[in-house]
Every structure is written in structure tokens, then in C-alpha cells.
Amino acid sequence: MTAKRICSVLLLVIGACSAFGQTDSISINDLTIPTSPGLILSGSSPTTIERPSNPKMLSLSLLNLLGGSAIEFNPYYFKPRYAFSFEDYAKQKFPLLSTIGISAATTRTDTSTSLSVGVRVQPVRIFSQAKLKEVDSIKQHILDLLAVGRTGLAQNLAAIEKLNDSLRNIMAKPTFDIELAGAYLGASPTNTYKDLGAKKWGAWLNMMWNPHRFPLTFVALARYSTLIGPGAPNAKDSAYFDYGLSLSYTATRLDFSAEFVERHDLSYDGSYHRFTFAGNFLINSNIVLVASIGKNFDKVNNILTVLGAKFGLSKEKVKTN
Amino acid sequence: MQVKTRDDTKNLTVSNLSSNVILTITIGNAQLGANVLQFKGAPDVFAKGTITNLDLGPGLALRGKTLNIITNILDHNPSTNGVVATYFFSGCTPSASLFSDTVDNDGDIFSVSTDFIFS
């Protein structure tokens, strides 16, 4: 499919979506599963996160957690997996246990205490044969650089790090994957855990289809969150269900993305949505044409369209993405 | 990126002197690793890279020799900093030697150098 045809299809999608009603400021990124769901729900941003690698370290981390800290771990690797090779990992289509991640955080002040716990898992992850070949090629380069003595290894570190980053990026974008997460937040009006009560919980679902060597990526996301417990206010957004779709295209000179997010406010039984489209076209290394269209304003049925150009004076190569 | 190192010594008894000793090294925990093998006193590297069913020669000829294996393991798996390896020597006792440790930071390398002494 040529870029022109893809553009036409996307503009039709934009037109169709513009027929919907109001919008809000929720972005598709807000629906993405957080790396540590337990930490996100509490709203805390701990400076250090303990990552215990065995049960003994976990017990120490749990003691620290009660005092106010954050932990993140994968219990599958508490036992050394001597026979679980990288090849096994890459070819696992249902990596339920090897991808499970548990996160927890506590915050304590003189007057309050909170505890949040979250779980994230990737139950389905499929790489195409072509992508596995690409993975194998990078892996072989890394192995060649590792198959040296310690002096040679020191000289290869920069190259190994770069290749490891590339390999992780590829492994993070399977051809198709499903991710699930859930988190719970408990809070206490005192500075003890004795009075801890349920306050909020949330769940996330991500599905991504990223065809190999095909410029389009399709993403579907959903999120549910609600305040619970006796003190839960019945205010706007205290309980909601969000879902969204995203489409992105990246080529050498042209890239664009379109996203649609719908929110159902379950407290008020109302719904509103947001739609945006953004595109860039690289004319040369110094000039980029930009365009964006969006229905992004609550209670107002307006469409914002911006066309413009970005000029750069740097000699560095400009990337459109 | 840092390299953590460890040096080990393991004693192996050749239990079958008439047959050849075969070596396989596996890297677990979904990490990436490669090896360099050299007999002590030998001028050249015996083998390097991924080691699967490598023929080390007749058991009788191995007695009294020391095989140094450097295994460099890259922490690729973001879910764990644990690095593990297994050395299988057919016709030797013990037939399997296990290595398990952790790197300090995500993405680091562990370099373990082990002298396997055959008797």
C-alpha cells in the first residue's frame, strides 16, 4: 500500500470519528499499562525501587516496604532457571509465568498510611518468523562480542550495550501481544496499617499488532478504575471505563498517528471522547511540515486544525518520528 | 555498563577413561552468554562461542589437565538480574556444574572464569 493510499484511508477514519460528540483531555498514553501498576495507582514516585531476586531478599524488602518504600519483582526467577534459554523465552507464545511482574509501594506520613499492590502479565506474545530471524541475527552479533577474554570484553562493552538495547526494543514489540494488569490501593486515616481500608482499584488491557516490516502499528487499550470503600465520593471520574484505538505509520520522510479514546463515566453514566491526528512530512533536513487535527475540548464540538512548518538550524539530522 | 567478575575452581573425576568427554554449556534465565575455552599451558584457544556437544578428547588424555572456561553472560532479561549457567561434562563426576549469581545493575555483564581440573 502506498503512503498516498494510507493517507486517504486515515483521512476517511478521521472524518468518521469527527462525527462523534464531545472530547476530553484523556490521551491514549494514559491507557497504556504502566510498568509498575502498584506504584502508579498510589500516585507515588519512589526514588529507589528494591528488586529482590530471591525469597530471602524478598523478606527483607517486605520489611522495608512496611516502613515506606517500593518493591518490584518477578517470582518466576526466584528459582534459578538453568534450562530456560533466551531462545525458549523468545519462542514462548504464552509467557504467563516468565513475564509476571509484581509491584508494591507504601507511603507513610504522620497522619496517613497507604499501601498499593499491582500485578502485570503478558499472557500472549507472538513473534513472526521474520522477526525471530532478526532477533537471532542481533543475538549472534552479541554472542560474537561476548566470546572473548576479559581484555577483549572491555573493548566490546559499548557495542554490546548498543546491541542489547536494539534487541530489547525488538523484544518489546512482538508481532502480536496481549498485556493485562491490575492494582489495588488501600489507605488508612492514621499512620498504622491496622486501619487500612480499600480505596481504589484499577485494571488495564493492552493489545498490539505490529506486523513485521509493515509501517502500520495497531494498538487497542482499555482501562477501568473506581474508587471504593465507605469514603468513596460519587464525583465525576470516581469510576470510569476508558477504551481507545491507536494507529501509527512511520516511513523515512512521513509519519503520522491517529488515536481515539472514549471514556464512560460510570458514576454519572455519561461518556465523552477525544480524537487526534498528527502528521509530519520531512521536506529536507531543516524543514518539517506538520499537521494536526483534534476534537480535544470538553463540552465543545469544535475541531482544531493546525498546519505549519518547523525550521531547524542544527546540522544534526532531523527525525520525523 | 559494568562487568562483574568471579574466579572459580572445580575438580572433575574422569569416570570413563576409554570414551571421549563431551561438553555442553547452557545459559539460563533467558540471558545471553558465550564462552572461551583454553587448556592451561596450551598456546591457542580450544573453542569459543556457544558450546554444544563439544568433544574434549579421550577421558584418559584429559586426566591431569586443567581446562579454563571464561563465560561472559549479558543481563538481557529485564525481569531478572540473575545470571545462571550449567556445564555438562559427559563421562565425568560430577557431570553437571552449576553457576548462579546476580549482576548489580540491569544490562550489566557477569564474567566467570572457572578452572576445571580433571583427575
Boltz contact constraints between the chains, C-beta under 6 A:
constraints:
  - contact:
      token1: [A, 53]
      token2: [B, 81]
      max_distance: 6.0
  - contact:
      token1: [A, 53]
      token2: [B, 82]
      max_distance: 6.0
  - contact:
      token1: [A, 53]
      token2: [B, 102]
      max_distance: 6.0
  - contact:
      token1: [A, 74]
      token2: [B, 79]
      max_distance: 6.0
  - contact:
      token1: [A, 77]
      token2: [B, 80]
      max_distance: 6.0
  - contact:
      token1: [A, 77]
      token2: [B, 82]
      max_distance: 6.0
  - contact:
      token1: [A, 80]
      token2: [B, 84]
      max_distance: 6.0
  - contact:
      token1: [A, 80]
      token2: [B, 100]
      max_distance: 6.0
  - contact:
      token1: [A, 81]
      token2: [B, 28]
      max_distance: 6.0
  - contact:
      token1: [A, 81]
      token2: [B, 29]
      max_distance: 6.0
  - contact:
      token1: [A, 82]
      token2: [B, 28]
      max_distance: 6.0
  - contact:
      token1: [A, 82]
      token2: [B, 84]
      max_distance: 6.0
  - contact:
      token1: [A, 82]
      token2: [B, 86]
      max_distance: 6.0
  - contact:
      token1: [A, 84]
      token2: [B, 28]
      max_distance: 6.0
  - contact:
      token1: [A, 84]
      token2: [B, 30]
      max_distance: 6.0
  - contact:
      token1: [A, 86]
      token2: [B, 30]
      max_distance: 6.0
  - contact:
      token1: [A, 86]
      token2: [B, 32]
      max_distance: 6.0
  - contact:
      token1: [A, 89]
      token2: [B, 30]
      max_distance: 6.0
  - contact:
      token1: [A, 142]
      token2: [B, 32]
      max_distance: 6.0
  - contact:
      token1: [A, 143]
      token2: [B, 34]
      max_distance: 6.0
  - contact:
      token1: [A, 146]
      token2: [B, 34]
      max_distance: 6.0
  - contact:
      token1: [A, 146]
      token2: [B, 72]
      max_distance: 6.0
  - contact:
      token1: [A, 147]
      token2: [B, 34]
      max_distance: 6.0
  - contact:
      token1: [A, 147]
      token2: [B, 48]
      max_distance: 6.0
  - contact:
      token1: [A, 147]
      token2: [B, 49]
      max_distance: 6.0
  - contact:
      token1: [A, 149]
      token2: [B, 36]
      max_distance: 6.0
  - contact:
      token1: [A, 150]
      token2: [B, 111]
      max_distance: 6.0
  - contact:
      token1: [A, 153]
      token2: [B, 72]
      max_distance: 6.0
  - contact:
      token1: [A, 157]
      token2: [B, 1]
      max_distance: 6.0
  - contact:
      token1: [A, 161]
      token2: [B, 1]
      max_distance: 6.0
  - contact:
      token1: [A, 164]
      token2: [B, 76]
      max_distance: 6.0
